[in-house]
Amino acid sequence: MAAHPIARDLALPVAPVGPDMRCADIFDLLMDNPDATHIPVVDGKRIVGLVSRQRFILSYAALYGRELYGRKPISSLMDQNPLVVEGDLECEEVNRCLLERGTENSDLQGFVIAEKGDYLGIATITGLMSVIASIMTHRAEELELARRRAEAASESKTQFLASMSHELRTPLNAVIGFADLIRKETFGAIAPSKYLEYVSDIHASGSHLLSMINDILDMAKIESGRFGLQEEIFDPVIAAQDILRMLAPEIGKRDLTLDICGTPDSELPLLHADERYMRQILLNLLSNAVKFTPPGGLVRLCSLVHEDGALSIIVQDNGIGIPAAMLERVFEPFEQVECSFTRKNPGTGLGLPLARAMAEAHGGTLSLESEEGRGTKVSVQLPAARVIRRGEAATLGAPWPDMLTA
């Protein structure tokens, strides 16, 4: 059908009849085709008339019906199996009953309304369709209103999270800063020494809480559409080494094997991206792998430069895995693989959603494969436009354009 419907789109291929065809044959034709409402009359290719089923039957009956049926009871002509519905049946259910009867009831036929089996009145399909259309319109309006309310609630939640995150970060940074000064005994020794343990715990707990608040703030920025990139050219090898150094104590504590594979570090290209976000992606993926891999397990970090110039970063583990029913839900904010009552590992459930959003903000993708009890594989692929061969970096003069708006 054309983009703008025209009259030709309404045409039904009904076979025409000639102007000399007998009325008795027309009557037989209509009886053999109960769905035919009109029959065109054509002389050669010239349109000479149109037979309306309703008008033809009425005229035919007026001329010949009295002679044939005038003395017979109406039971000889009535529909002996009409649709009868109870008066308290909802109109949508009545419509379903009509659809189940198929073409037996046309727009010209009606049905009977009963009250506990006794006659109450009649109704037409046209009237029913009018009611159904009104119901659908009202339902669509309710859905639209619910959608708008949900969007408003989501926007309010996002604004609240962003506001609260800023309000919390300011005093928390002070707590962490002063705790760090005391922990390092910047202005003199702390006595007794037990206080140093407490201050170290305060610093560690504050840093962990700040990390969670930063995640919430980043998610609020994503949902509110204010997720901008601070782009620069940086070495992903150095970023990965820093993150692995950060996770080394936990990897050692859990006796995990760390396998580095793929393209050699010396051949890995530089990246033109937001370094903080790229570090956050890798940190989220690696910390998840470490967190959900049991002691003695394997965590693998691989990088691969594709023939088209794209770069893939792959983090794989043989940990607890993700149930099939959760594979898509883990990308919903605050969703967690483990039950909130039984889970042993801390976290906000924002790691994967943030990593995917940050990858997509760079024009990349994040895909996940997992099997419960066997492990998880997460692949981040960045487009070739983000990749710079090491020999080319020194020749770049003008600033790179914003990849999201170019």
N, C-alpha and C positions, 0 to 999 in steps of 0.2 A: 504494500500500500504506500502511496506517495506521502511525503511529509505533510502536505496539505491535502486532505481527502477531497476527492471530486466525485461527481455523480456516478461516474463509471464504477467507482468502488462499491456502490450499493447494488449493482446489477446482479440479479439471480438468474441463472440459465434455465428459465422455464420455457419448455417447448411451446411455440404458438400453434394455433389452429386456424383453418381457413374460414372465411365468412359464410360458406355454404354448409358447414358441418351442422348436423341435426342437433336440436336441443336435447333429444334423448341421449345422444352420444356424449354430449357435454355433461349431462347428469351422470352418466356411467363413469365418465372420466373423473369427475369430482368425487364420486363414491369410492373409486379405486385409489384415489390419492387424497386421503383425509388432511394432509398437511398443506395442500394447494389452496391458497386464499384468492389468487387471481390467475386468470388465463388470458394471455394476449391474443388478439385476433389480427392476423396479418394477411394481406392480399399481395402475394409476391413478396416484395420488400416494403410495401407501404402499410403503415399502421392504420387500421380502420376501426379498432375498438378494443375494449378491455372488459372481460367478464369478471364480475365480483361474485365470489362464492355465496356470500350472504344474500345479496340482492337476487341472484339467480335462483337460489333454493326457495326464497320467499315467493318470488314470482311464479316459479314452477309449481309450488305447493298450492298457491292461490288458484291457479288454472286447473290443475289436475288432482290436487290432494283431496278435495271434498268428495269427488267421484270415487276415488280409490279407498279412502280411509274414513270418510264421514261417519259411517255407521259402526266402525270398530272402536273398542275402548282404547284410551290413551296408552295403556300398557303395551300395545303393539308397536308404538313409536318411541316410547321413553327410553332413556338410558337406565338399564336395569342394574347397573353397578356404579352409582355415582360415588364420588369421594365424600365421606361424612366425617367431620372432625368435631371434637368436643369443644365447647365454647371457651374453656380455660386453657386450651393448648396455645403455646406461644406461637406468634406468627412465623418466626424463623423455623420452628418445627413443622408448621403447616407447609411452608415452602419446601422443606426437605421431603415431605410426603408427596407433594406434587411432582418433584423432580424424580422420585422413585417410580411414579406412574408413567413417566416418559411423555410421549406425544399424545397419549390418550386424551389429555385435557389441553385444548388449545386456548388461545386468548379469548375466544368467543364463548367458551363454556364456563360454567360456574361450579360451585360445590356447596354442600349443605352444612350448616352449623347446627349442632345438636346440644342439648343440655341434659346430661345423664341419659342419653339415648333418645330423648324426645325432640321433635322438631323445634328449632328456635328461629332460623332464618336462612337466607342464602347469601353467598358472597361470590365476588368475581375475582379472577386471577389478576385483572388489571388493578383492582383495589388493593389486593395483597401486595403486588409489586410496588405500589405507591408507599405502603407502610414499610416494606423492607428497605426501600430507598431512603426513607426518613430515618430508619434505625441505623443504617450504614453511615449516613451523614452525621448523625449525632455521635456515633461511636468514633468516627474519624476526628470530630471536634474534640472529644474527650482525650483521645490519644495525643493529639497535637498539644492540648493544654498540659497533659502529663509530661510530654517531652519538654515543653518550655519550662515547667516547674523543675524537672530534673536538671536541665541545663543551668537554671538559676541557682539551684542548690549546689551543683558542682562548682559553679563559679564562686559562690560564697565560701564553699569549703576551701577552694584553692587560695582565695584571698586571705582567709583566716590562717591557713597553714603558712603562707608567705609572711604574713604579719607576725605571727607568733614565732616563727623561726628566727626572724631578725631580732625580735625582742629577747629571745633566749640566748642568741649567740653573743650579744654584747656583754652581759655579765659573765657568761661562761668563759669567754676568752680571758677575762680578768682572772677568774678562778684558776684557769690553766696556767696563765702567765705567772701569777704569784706563787702557785704551787711549784712551778719549774724553778723559780728563783730560790725558793726554800730547799727544794730537792738538791740543787747544785751547791747549796750552802754559800751563795754568792756573797753574803755580808757576814759570814762567820759560821763556825761550827754549831750544829744543832745537838742539844743534849736534853734528855737522854736520846740515844741513837734509835730507839724504837719509834720516835716521832718521824724519822726519815722514811720508815716503812709506810707509815700512815700517809705521809705527804706523797710518796710514790703512788700509792693506791688512789689518792685524790686526783693526781695528774693523769693516771691511766684511765680512771673512770670518766673524768672530764673530757679527755680526748676522744674516748669512745662515744660519749654522748654528743659531742660536737660533730663527729662523723655522721651519726644518725640524723642530726638536725640538718646537716648539709645535704644529705640524701633527700630528706623531705622537702627542703627548699628547692633543690634541683627539680624534683618531680612537680612541685607547684609551678615552677617556671615553665616546664614543658606543657602542663595542662592549660596554663593561661596564655600560651603562645609567645612567651618572652624568652625563648631559649636561644640566645645569640651565641655566636662562636667568636673566640679571640684567636685568630689563625696566625700561625707562624711555621717556619721550617725547623724541624727538630729530628733528632736521631732516635728512632724507636728502640734501638738496641740499648742505649743508655737508660731509657725509661724502663725497659723490661728488667735490666740489671738492678735498678733501684728498687723496683717492686719485689723482685725475688729476694733481695737482701732484707727487705722489710719482713717478708714472710718466712725467712730462713729459720728463726727460732721455733715457730709453730710447726714447720715441716720436720725439723729435727725432733721436736717433742713427740710428734706422732709417728716418728720412724718411717716417714714416707719416702719413696724413691721418686726423685725428680728427673724426668727425661726431657732433654732439649733436642729437638730434631728439626728437619726441614732445611731451608736455605741457610747456608753458613752466615754468621754475623757479618763477615767482611763483605758479603754480596748483597745484604739487605739494603734496600733503598732508604732514603730519607722520606719524611712525610710532611706534607703541607696541610696542617690541621690544627685543631685546638689541643695543645699538648696536655692540659689539665684533664680534659674530657677523655682523651685517648688513654692516659694513665689510669683514669677512673674505670674505664671499660676493662682494661687488663687486670686491675686490682680486684674488681668485682668478680670476674670470671675465675681468677686464680684462687682468691680467698674462698669462693664457693666450693671449688674443687678440693681444696685442703680441708675445709670444714666438714664436707660430707663424704670424705674418704676415710675408711676405718684405718687404725694403726697398721703399718706394714704394707699399705696399698701403694698405688702408682698414680702419679700426676704427670701428664705429658703436655709440654708447650711446643707447638710447631708453628713455623712460618713458611709461607709458600708464595713465590712470585709467579703469577700465571703468564701464559704466552701473550695475553692481551695487555699486560702491564699491571693488572690488578694485584692487590696484596691480600692474602688470607692469613689470619691469625687464629690458630685452633688450640683450644684448651680441652683436654680429655682426661677423664679419671675412671677408676674402676670402683667407685663408691656405691652409695645406696641407690642411685638412679632415681628416676621420676616415674610414677605410675602413668599409664597411657591417658587416663582420664584427666590428668593434671597438666599435660604437655602444653596446652594453650593457656590454662589458668595461671601458670607461673609467670606469664608476662603481664598479668593484671597487678597493679600496685597493691602492695601489702599482702599478696597471696604467698603462702609458704607451703613447702612440700610436706613438712611434718605437721601433725595435729598440734594446735596451740597448747593442748593440755599435756601432750606426751613428748614434744620435741625437746631435744637435748642441746641444740645449737642456737645461740642468740642471733638476732637479726630483725630487720624491719620488713623483709620481703620486697625490697625495692631494687635489689642488685640487678636482676635480669631485666626488669622493665626499664631501668635507667640505662643499662648497657645498650639495649636495643634502640632506645630513643636517641642516645648519643651517636650510635653508629648511623642511624637513618638521617640524623641532622647533617652528617658528613657525606650524604649520598650513598652510604653503604648499606649492608644488610647484616642481620644476625640470625642465624638458624641454629636449631637445637635438635639433637637426636639423643634419645635416652631409653633405657630399659631398666625397669625396676629390679634391683639386686645385681645389676651388671655394670652400671656406670652411665656416664653422661659425656656427650661431646658437643661443644659449642663452637661454632665457626663464625668469625667476623670477617667480612670481605669489604675492602675499601676500593673504590674505583681507581682506574689508572690515572685519572686527573689529579688524584691526591698523592701520587707516588712520584718521587724525584730520584733519578739515578745519581749516585754520589758524585760522579764526574760532572754532572750538570749543575750542581748546587752553586758552585763558585761563579758561574756565568750568569746567574739570575740578577737582573738589574732592577727593573721596576717592580713594585709590590704586586703580589698575586691578587686577582679579583676575589670577591666573596663568592665562594662556590655555590651558595644557596641562592644567589640572585643573578649570577652570570648566565 
